[in-house]
Amino acid sequence: MADTTTTNTPAPEKPAGPGPRKLLGIVTGDKNDKTRRVEVARRVQHPKYGKFIKKRTVCYTHDEKNESHLGDTVEIVESRPLSKSKRWALVRVVTKAPSRTLSGLEAAVPGGTIDTAKK
């Protein structure tokens, strides 16, 4: 006779879906509060000629702590719409950009002078 007792086996796990999209890009705009403009570069093949072409996608990203700045490489993830154009959220800053110094920019400012060997 067959034993009809039930066993407590766990239900099979659902296979994980693709999950949220993550991208790496470079911050090209940090003027707004908690918003960053991130450019994601990609290479696509031309449909007719087969040559690889560089293209870019601009993503407006929410940066809650204002921790990224111009030139930083960041990882972003897709999120719910936060405003008319913001659909991405900052995950982490991968690499910081070299700090911007004012020493090289003083001469470019009207009225700024740099004395080099004028004695």
C-alpha positions as MATLAB code, in Angstrom:
seq = 'MADTTTTNTPAPEKPAGPGPRKLLGIVTGDKNDKTRRVEVARRVQHPKYGKFIKKRTVCYTHDEKNESHLGDTVEIVESRPLSKSKRWALVRVVTKAPSRTLSGLEAAVPGGTIDTAKK';
ca = [
       0.000    0.000    0.000;
       1.077    3.515   -0.672;
       1.866    5.754    2.238;
      -0.297    8.891    1.998;
       1.392   10.960    4.682;
       2.368   14.454    3.668;
       5.861   15.690    4.042;
       6.780   19.253    4.829;
       8.850   20.088    1.794;
       9.433   23.751    1.092;
       7.766   25.215   -1.959;
      10.064   25.612   -4.939;
      11.625   29.054   -5.053;
      10.630   31.406   -7.831;
      13.457   32.087  -10.220;
      14.771   35.579   -9.685;
      13.714   37.987  -12.390;
      16.117   40.261  -14.181;
      15.835   42.828  -11.366;
      16.320   46.586  -11.668;
      18.660   47.884  -14.353;
      22.028   49.177  -13.174;
      24.310   51.406  -15.226;
      27.730   53.023  -14.851;
      28.117   56.606  -16.002;
      29.928   59.881  -15.500;
      28.374   62.880  -13.732;
      28.223   65.778  -16.184;
      25.986   68.128  -14.218;
      25.750   68.792  -10.483;
      24.236   72.273  -10.269;
      20.809   71.248   -8.959;
      20.202   70.136   -5.384;
      19.856   66.324   -5.093;
      19.834   65.915   -8.881;
      22.719   64.795  -11.053;
      22.998   64.567  -14.830;
      24.732   61.286  -15.657;
      25.935   60.318  -19.136;
      26.135   56.623  -19.918;
      28.371   55.814  -22.902;
      27.705   52.789  -25.113;
      28.897   51.377  -28.418;
      26.401   50.241  -31.032;
      26.943   48.724  -34.431;
      25.701   50.679  -37.424;
      22.887   48.673  -39.034;
      24.080   49.126  -42.621;
      27.836   49.621  -42.489;
      28.737   47.559  -39.428;
      31.043   50.187  -37.941;
      30.850   50.617  -34.170;
      29.613   54.062  -33.130;
      29.827   55.749  -29.735;
      26.470   56.878  -28.385;
      25.435   58.303  -25.044;
      22.341   58.286  -22.918;
      21.589   61.099  -20.470;
      19.950   60.016  -17.209;
      18.795   62.404  -14.520;
      19.572   60.794  -11.181;
      18.405   61.385   -7.622;
      21.325   61.896   -5.197;
      19.795   62.219   -1.729;
      23.026   63.140    0.104;
      24.642   65.266   -2.656;
      27.687   62.990   -2.482;
      28.588   62.935   -6.190;
      30.178   65.799   -8.094;
      31.201   66.722  -11.610;
      33.413   64.083  -13.252;
      32.710   61.258  -10.779;
      31.976   57.776  -12.095;
      28.770   56.543  -10.456;
      26.527   53.495  -10.431;
      22.824   54.228  -10.883;
      19.733   52.062  -10.678;
      16.321   52.412  -12.271;
      13.618   53.686   -9.904;
      10.091   54.969   -9.900;
       9.484   58.383  -11.498;
      10.598   61.047   -9.025;
       9.889   64.063  -11.248;
       9.237   64.863  -14.880;
      12.710   63.735  -15.923;
      14.223   61.839  -12.937;
      13.875   58.052  -13.253;
      17.163   56.883  -11.755;
      18.679   56.764   -8.249;
      22.323   56.885   -7.216;
      23.644   53.627   -5.752;
      27.282   54.543   -5.093;
      30.181   56.631   -6.261;
      32.610   54.252   -7.963;
      35.526   56.666   -8.469;
      35.925   60.287   -7.466;
      37.140   62.814  -10.006;
      40.417   64.602   -9.328;
      39.723   67.711   -7.261;
      39.232   70.934   -9.125;
      41.733   73.557   -8.071;
      41.365   77.263   -8.589;
      45.062   77.884   -9.092;
      44.911   77.227  -12.835;
      41.667   79.125  -13.266;
      42.671   82.441  -11.687;
      44.181   83.812  -14.889;
      41.022   83.073  -16.825;
      38.933   85.232  -14.499;
      38.787   88.919  -15.478;
      40.824   90.866  -12.970;
      42.708   87.802  -11.780;
      46.457   88.075  -11.973;
      49.221   85.582  -11.568;
      52.700   87.033  -11.098;
      55.213   84.720  -12.698;
      58.814   85.983  -12.705;
      57.920   89.705  -12.804;
      60.587   91.186  -10.591;
];
